[in-house]
Amino acid sequence: MSKKAVSPIVSSVLLIVFAVALGIVVMSWGKSAVTVEEKGASCIQASLNVIKIAEKSKICFKDSISYLTIENNGQIKITGFKVSFIGDSIYQKDVVKGMVVGEIIDAKVDFSDIGTIQKIKVIPKITAEGKEKICPNSGVEIENIGECQNA
């Protein structure tokens, strides 16, 4: 009876080739999973809300600064938001402040003299496919903004 065995060098080379091939498969799978998640981000999943206490929105202004408490109540991370002040004229301000899902923040946003503020619109921004995207239909509009009592 003649028995033949694989030499230790050949078996080591085969083991290394198998490990490298397995690593390539896992890395390509991981890369495609991350790409699919990023491509899946859309404005439909983004949403902002101004916090209300006793049916009164937590938003006010004093000395050309607005104070607002907002929540990311969407399904994806928000990379910032655009605040539009609408009065006798319109003033817009970009705020770069990331918010994870469910996070609530207090924000101070300065604005120019636009006369009486009639409406404030807060629009979320997300990152989709590596680019910043503004989501106007996912924003929130607030009317009847009063002056802050103690800011």
Secondary structure, DSSP 8 states (H G I E B T S, - for coil): -------HHHHHHHHHHHHHHHHHHHHHHHHHHHHHHHHT--GGG--EEE-EETTEESEEEETTEEEEEEEE-SSS-B-EEEEEEESSSEEEEEE---B-TT-EEEEEEE----SS--EEEEEEEEEETTEEEE-GGG-EEEES-EE-S--
